[in-house]
Amino acid sequence: MKFDTLVIGGGLAGLTAGISLQQKGLDTAIVSTGQSALHFFSGTFESLESPSERLAELFSAAGIRTHYSPGVRLMPLGSFRPAALSLEDVELFPEPHFADKVLIVNFNGYSDFFPAFLTEGLEAQRMSCRLLELDPPELQALRQSPSEMRSVQIARIMDRHWESVVQAIRAALRDEDAVILPQVFGLKDPSIPGRIRQELPVRVVFAGTQPPSVPGIRTQQLLRRRFELAGGTFLSGDEVVQTHVHDGRVHSVATRNLDHHYLEADHFILATGTFFAKGLAASPSGIRESVFGLDVDCAADRNAWYDPSFAADQPYLHFGVRTDAVLHAVKDGTPMQNLYAVGSILGGTRPEFGSGAGLAVRSAFAAVDQILNQYAV
């Protein structure tokens, strides 16, 4: 099979690039193992300190609603982090003190949400907290197994029964001026968090949980749907197992599911993520890039890969694939002229693109522009 562009990786960077290219008329395929950093997505876009019209247009076309409000967001363990651009259901505050009295709501048996940590963090900001634990009968089957009582499974059920949650909260409210709920609503329907806000007479804040992230999975599903509606080919649950590289160019790749059928393309984008997604792999002998064996910028001394303090900024998180000025990936010291590296696989090697979701989006757009420039008349 032959494409104009083949994207390896179906996370935020890969989908942003794939949609952008497909919308410009380039026949594009995405090879995705299925899981990506979006499954850990907090709902805010790190290092995007100003509105991005290009991203807003792409997200709007996919049915993803965002808002821009520089301030801070509530983290799952009760701390606050600066943020500016976020999904619509993630609230941003001008300052950490956003209420006087807060009702923290959880579901009986759900251990991936942390009311005790939230209480500690909020009370440090002079907010009084009270805990309400709901026991919806619809979740009884999930409670039989702790492995089933996870955010996505809860969301699949509670998206059909969110009204009963609202009724229980309304009945339990005393003099609180804010309610905190876990992010377990709106998996298929992104309007549900907003409808919950409309039905409650106080401020409603959705706080993050242990992965998988319901807003992140929803975002990935909507982006994938947009890519496929534009005519793109999405190869889910697959991975590249063989590459054909000659004279500094990638000619084709083979995937596990397609057996001996090679995927050819004029351009390739590598968006396989970092250690979690196995885009990078560590061993006693060093750190390697998993698909093409690209050059990786990292500390030669293994002892310099990490900081003994768990809370410190870990050096290995800044390791990444080496690229030239226009994001061509480097192999054996030579840039590959039709292979671009984007997203978290860059680590901290390209600080001008930012970090986190900002890095994913900015680098993806930069690679897209390099490819499109080659088709410009």
NORTA-V125758 format. One record per pair of residues at least 24 apart in sequence whose ideal C-beta (glycine too) atoms are under 8 Angstrom apart, sorted by the first residue. I is the first residue (numbers start at 1). GAP is how many residues later the second one is. Records with the same first field share a line. If there is no record, write none. Layout:
BEGIN
I: GAP / GAP
END
This chain:
BEGIN
1: 28 / 260 / 261 / 262 / 263
2: 262 / 263
3: 24 / 25 / 26 / 230 / 260 / 261 / 262 / 263
4: 24 / 261 / 262 / 263
5: 24 / 260 / 261 / 262 / 263 / 264 / 366
6: 24 / 25 / 247 / 257 / 259 / 261 / 262 / 263
7: 24 / 261 / 262 / 264
8: 232 / 245 / 260 / 261 / 262 / 263 / 264 / 283
9: 27 / 260 / 261 / 262 / 263 / 264 / 268 / 270 / 334
10: 24 / 26 / 210 / 214 / 224 / 226 / 261
11: 25 / 26 / 27 / 209 / 260 / 262 / 266 / 332 / 349
12: 24 / 25 / 26 / 29 / 207 / 208 / 211 / 331 / 345 / 348 / 349 / 352
13: 258 / 329 / 330 / 331 / 346 / 347 / 348 / 350 / 351
14: 255 / 257 / 328 / 329 / 350
15: 205 / 208 / 209 / 212
16: 39 / 42 / 207 / 344 / 345 / 348 / 349 / 352
17: 252 / 254 / 325 / 347 / 348 / 350 / 351
18: 209 / 214
19: 39 / 43 / 204 / 207 / 208 / 211 / 213
20: 38 / 344 / 345 / 348
21: 347 / 350 / 351
22: 205 / 208 / 209 / 210
23: 207
24: 348 / 351
26: 345 / 346 / 349
27: 204 / 206
28: 199 / 204 / 205
29: 203 / 204 / 205 / 206 / 234 / 236
30: 197 / 202 / 203 / 204 / 205
31: 204 / 207 / 208 / 209 / 222 / 224 / 232
32: 202 / 203 / 204 / 205 / 206
33: 204 / 205 / 206 / 244 / 245
34: 202 / 203
35: 242
36: 184 / 237 / 241
37: 179 / 236 / 239 / 240 / 307 / 323
38: 175 / 178 / 179 / 181 / 182
39: 172 / 173 / 174 / 177 / 178 / 181
40: 171 / 172 / 173 / 176 / 236
41: 172 / 174 / 175 / 178 / 316
42: 31 / 33 / 48 / 166 / 171 / 174
43: 30 / 43 / 44 / 46 / 47 / 140 / 165 / 170 / 172 / 173
44: 29 / 37 / 39 / 40 / 41 / 42 / 43 / 46 / 48 / 313
45: 38 / 39 / 40 / 41 / 311 / 312 / 313 / 316
46: 37 / 308 / 309 / 310 / 311 / 312 / 313
47: 307 / 308 / 309 / 310 / 311 / 312
48: 36 / 37 / 306 / 309 / 310 / 313 / 314
49: 35
50: 34
51: 34
52: 33 / 309
54: 311
55: 30 / 306
58: 168
61: 165
62: 160 / 161 / 163 / 164
63: 127 / 159 / 162 / 163
64: 126 / 155 / 158 / 159
65: 125
67: 25
71: 24
72: 24
74: 44 / 47 / 106 / 131 / 133
75: 46 / 132 / 133
76: 37 / 38 / 41 / 42 / 131 / 132 / 133 / 134
77: 37 / 40 / 41 / 44
78: 36 / 39 / 40 / 41 / 42 / 43 / 44 / 46
79: 42
80: 41 / 45
87: 128 / 132
88: 102 / 105 / 106
89: 94 / 96 / 97 / 101 / 104 / 105 / 117 / 126
90: 116 / 125
91: 112 / 113 / 114 / 115
96: 29
97: 28 / 29 / 30
98: 29 / 80 / 105 / 107
99: 28 / 77 / 78 / 79 / 104
100: 27 / 28 / 77
101: 26 / 27 / 28 / 29 / 73 / 74 / 75 / 76 / 77
102: 25 / 26 / 27 / 28 / 74 / 75 / 76 / 77 / 78
103: 26 / 27 / 28 / 29 / 66 / 69 / 70 / 71 / 73 / 75 / 76 / 77 / 99
104: 25 / 26 / 27 / 28 / 75 / 76
105: 26 / 27 / 28 / 29 / 60 / 64 / 74 / 75 / 76 / 77
106: 25 / 26 / 27 / 28 / 76
107: 26 / 27 / 28 / 29 / 32 / 47 / 75 / 77
108: 25 / 26 / 27 / 31 / 35
109: 30 / 33 / 34 / 37 / 40
110: 39 / 44 / 72 / 74
111: 35 / 38
112: 37 / 38 / 39 / 70 / 97 / 98
113: 69 / 94 / 96 / 97
118: 62 / 89
127: 51
130: 44 / 46
132: 36 / 37 / 40
134: 31 / 34
136: 25 / 28 / 29 / 32
138: 26
150: 62
151: 31 / 32 / 33 / 58 / 59 / 60 / 61 / 62 / 63
152: 35 / 60 / 62 / 65
154: 30
155: 29 / 30 / 31 / 32 / 59
156: 31 / 32
158: 26 / 27
159: 26 / 27 / 28 / 29 / 30 / 33
162: 30 / 33 / 34
163: 36
165: 31
166: 30 / 33 / 34
169: 31
170: 29 / 30 / 31
173: 27 / 28 / 29
176: 26
177: 25 / 26
178: 24 / 25 / 26 / 27
179: 24 / 25 / 26
180: 25 / 26 / 27
181: 24 / 25 / 26
182: 24 / 25 / 26 / 27
183: 24 / 25 / 26 / 30 / 31 / 32
184: 25 / 30
185: 29
186: 28 / 29 / 32
187: 27 / 30 / 31
188: 30 / 33
190: 28 / 32
240: 51
243: 48 / 49
245: 47 / 86 / 91
248: 86 / 87 / 88 / 89
249: 87 / 88 / 89 / 90
250: 42 / 86 / 88 / 89
253: 38
265: 73
266: 72
267: 71 / 72 / 73 / 104 / 107
268: 70 / 71 / 72
269: 70 / 71 / 72 / 73 / 95 / 98
270: 24 / 51 / 59 / 69 / 70 / 71 / 72 / 75
271: 70 / 71 / 72 / 74 / 89 / 93
272: 73
273: 70 / 71 / 72
274: 43 / 46 / 70 / 71 / 73
275: 41
277: 67
279: 65 / 66
280: 39 / 40 / 41 / 65 / 67
282: 34
287: 29 / 32
289: 32 / 56
292: 37 / 39 / 44 / 47
293: 38
294: 27 / 28 / 35 / 36 / 37 / 47
295: 26 / 27 / 35 / 36 / 37 / 38
296: 24 / 25 / 26
297: 24 / 25 / 50 / 52
317: 30 / 31
318: 29 / 30 / 31
319: 28 / 29 / 30
320: 24 / 25 / 26 / 27 / 28 / 29 / 30
321: 24 / 25 / 26 / 28
322: 27
323: 26 / 27
326: 40 / 44
327: 36 / 39 / 40 / 43
340: 27 / 30 / 31
342: 24 / 25
END
